[in-house]
Amino acid sequence: MDVLVIGSGLAGAGVAWALARSGRCRTLTILETETSPGQHASSQNAAMIRQIEEDPAVQPLAAEGAARLRAQPSDWLDEVPFRRVGSLLVAAGPSWLATREVARLARSWGVHSEAVTRAAAIALVPQLDGAQIDGAIWSPDDGVVDVHALLRTLLDTAAHNGATLLFDRRVTGLIVRGGGVRGAVTTRGSVEADVVVNAAGAWAATVGAMAGSNLPIRPLRRHLHVSEPLPTLRAGQPLVWDVSRGAYFRPESGGLLMCACDESPAEPGVPLIDPAMDDRLAAHMTSCFPALAQIGLRRRWAGLRSFAPDRRFVLGEDARGLFWAAGLGGHGVTTCTAVGRLLAEAILDGTPIAAALHVRRLG
Ligand SMILES: Cc1cc2nc3c(=O)[nH]c(=O)nc-3n(C[C@H](O)[C@H](O)[C@H](O)COP(=O)(O)OP(=O)(O)OC[C@H]3O[C@@H](n4cnc5c(N)ncnc54)[C@H](O)[C@@H]3O)c2cc1C
């Protein structure tokens, strides 16, 4: 079977890795418009591996992806650095009760977690002092991954197993023949294939439209900030996510990487930075975590997370014979290898994909 993957971000890399290791593709080609891989969402993220997910359809994929980073498959050409610092999901009021329930469900997927008191959370992370929280879910197996090493290792391993990576090749059209998508036209020639996978991230809807599909996968912009060095930082302290109010932080470069969980509609491309986000971030972090009131900012950037209207992944083969690995929202780092495995099994063996995540639910 000849397979073509469009996009060399984490979604495309996960699919390519899983397909190539099977040894069952006659040819496997990855087409990327940029001159190097992962220049968009896959290098603009917070690199956090968080296993407790509100969406029960995503939960097992998050658990699988995190387990793979801890165990590191023997076929990976390089070790992918993963700092298993753990996570604290902090919450207050009704969302504290809801978070405890989500954690209970996650445990049934083998995710190790326990509820801890506010005092215990502050003992782990001093910057939580003064925060209005009722408690926290402690997940010791979560952490932070070297996201560039993950992408590189997936692509290098795929190439080692026979995949061809072609950069500077923008897909401008899809070849539709015999009731299916059978290749792509690029800025530097055409490539024929039996199966085409759309892993184009924020451009997934654009690529799908080339085969006549009209799926509303939309990018939302989000900013990340890195602070000045922080004297209260403890070595190896966990990442913190306030699920009640939407904010997170984790250690980065001697300070904190922080996010106010902002989202605003954007066009596919390199997102513009909104300078007003500096003040909004500072105000939101101070309100959630008063101990961070005086924290100075060193740098910031923005990235695009892409979502279907129901915010669930868009996976599997559509009615036009195009496979999708898209709409991974804010979970693509954690789940890319699980998504890759699912897609490979669907392509090679016709293994069904859960209806909740299947592209055909979108009509
Ligand atoms: C601010 C932010 C924070 C995040 N934090 C986390 C986190 O902590 N943990 C987590 O699990 N996830 C996180 N994510 C989500 C994660 O980064 C994404 O889900 C993931 O990177 C999506 O990968 P992708 O391959 O689908 O998209 P991309 O990385 O955007 O890759 C798509 C690729 O397709 C290429 N392409 C597009 N159109 C064409 C075309 N016509 N022809 C050829 N190539 C094309 C693009 O150039 C690009 O390289 C975060 C995302 C953002 C933005």
The ligand as a MOL file (V3000), in Angstrom:
LIG
                    3D

  0  0  0     0  0            999 V3000
M  V30 BEGIN CTAB
M  V30 COUNTS 53 58 0 0 0
M  V30 BEGIN ATOM
M  V30 1 C -0.2520 27.4550 23.0690 0
M  V30 2 C -0.4240 25.9640 22.9420 0
M  V30 3 C -0.1740 25.1520 24.0470 0
M  V30 4 C -0.3180 23.7590 23.9320 0
M  V30 5 N 0.0360 22.9800 25.0010 0
M  V30 6 C -0.0620 21.6270 24.8930 0
M  V30 7 C 0.3450 20.8060 25.9730 0
M  V30 8 O 0.8780 21.2840 26.9710 0
M  V30 9 N 0.1450 19.4700 25.8750 0
M  V30 10 C -0.4160 18.8990 24.7530 0
M  V30 11 O -0.6130 17.6780 24.7420 0
M  V30 12 N -0.7500 19.6630 23.6840 0
M  V30 13 C -0.5880 21.0080 23.7330 0
M  V30 14 N -0.9260 21.7900 22.6720 0
M  V30 15 C -1.5060 21.1590 21.4780 0
M  V30 16 C -0.4810 20.5870 20.5040 0
M  V30 17 O 0.6020 21.4610 20.3270 0
M  V30 18 C -1.2050 20.3340 19.1690 0
M  V30 19 O -2.3490 19.5260 19.3950 0
M  V30 20 C -0.3130 19.6250 18.1660 0
M  V30 21 O 0.9510 20.2430 18.0390 0
M  V30 22 C -1.0270 19.5860 16.8060 0
M  V30 23 O -0.1570 18.9800 15.8780 0
M  V30 24 P -0.5500 18.9230 14.3520 0
M  V30 25 O 0.4670 18.0560 13.7090 0
M  V30 26 O -1.9900 18.5630 14.2270 0
M  V30 27 O -0.4410 20.4350 13.8260 0
M  V30 28 P 0.8510 21.2830 13.3780 0
M  V30 29 O 1.9610 21.1520 14.3460 0
M  V30 30 O 0.3610 22.6610 13.1020 0
M  V30 31 O 1.3090 20.5870 12.0340 0
M  V30 32 C 0.5970 20.7040 10.8310 0
M  V30 33 C 1.6140 20.7040 9.7080 0
M  V30 34 O 0.9500 20.6440 8.4540 0
M  V30 35 C 1.6700 21.4540 7.5450 0
M  V30 36 N 0.7770 21.8150 6.4340 0
M  V30 37 C -0.3510 22.5620 6.5130 0
M  V30 38 N -0.9070 22.7090 5.2940 0
M  V30 39 C -0.1030 22.0330 4.4260 0
M  V30 40 C -0.1550 21.8330 3.0070 0
M  V30 41 N -1.1320 22.3590 2.2360 0
M  V30 42 N 0.8350 21.0930 2.4270 0
M  V30 43 C 1.8440 20.5440 3.1870 0
M  V30 44 N 1.9300 20.7340 4.5430 0
M  V30 45 C 0.9650 21.4560 5.1530 0
M  V30 46 C 2.0750 22.6460 8.3900 0
M  V30 47 O 3.1410 23.3840 7.8050 0
M  V30 48 C 2.4500 21.9720 9.7060 0
M  V30 49 O 3.8230 21.6440 9.7620 0
M  V30 50 C -0.7610 23.1800 22.7210 0
M  V30 51 C -0.9810 23.9910 21.6120 0
M  V30 52 C -0.7900 25.3700 21.7000 0
M  V30 53 C -0.9750 26.2200 20.4770 0
M  V30 END ATOM
M  V30 BEGIN BOND
M  V30 1 1 1 2
M  V30 2 1 2 3
M  V30 3 2 2 52
M  V30 4 2 3 4
M  V30 5 1 4 5
M  V30 6 1 4 50
M  V30 7 2 5 6
M  V30 8 1 6 7
M  V30 9 1 6 13
M  V30 10 2 7 8
M  V30 11 1 7 9
M  V30 12 1 9 10
M  V30 13 2 10 11
M  V30 14 1 10 12
M  V30 15 2 12 13
M  V30 16 1 13 14
M  V30 17 1 14 15
M  V30 18 1 14 50
M  V30 19 1 15 16
M  V30 20 1 16 17
M  V30 21 1 16 18
M  V30 22 1 18 19
M  V30 23 1 18 20
M  V30 24 1 20 21
M  V30 25 1 20 22
M  V30 26 1 22 23
M  V30 27 1 23 24
M  V30 28 2 24 25
M  V30 29 1 24 26
M  V30 30 1 24 27
M  V30 31 1 27 28
M  V30 32 2 28 29
M  V30 33 1 28 30
M  V30 34 1 28 31
M  V30 35 1 31 32
M  V30 36 1 32 33
M  V30 37 1 33 34
M  V30 38 1 33 48
M  V30 39 1 34 35
M  V30 40 1 35 36
M  V30 41 1 35 46
M  V30 42 1 36 37
M  V30 43 1 36 45
M  V30 44 2 37 38
M  V30 45 1 38 39
M  V30 46 1 39 40
M  V30 47 2 39 45
M  V30 48 1 40 41
M  V30 49 2 40 42
M  V30 50 1 42 43
M  V30 51 2 43 44
M  V30 52 1 44 45
M  V30 53 1 46 47
M  V30 54 1 46 48
M  V30 55 1 48 49
M  V30 56 2 50 51
M  V30 57 1 51 52
M  V30 58 1 52 53
M  V30 END BOND
M  V30 END CTAB
M  END
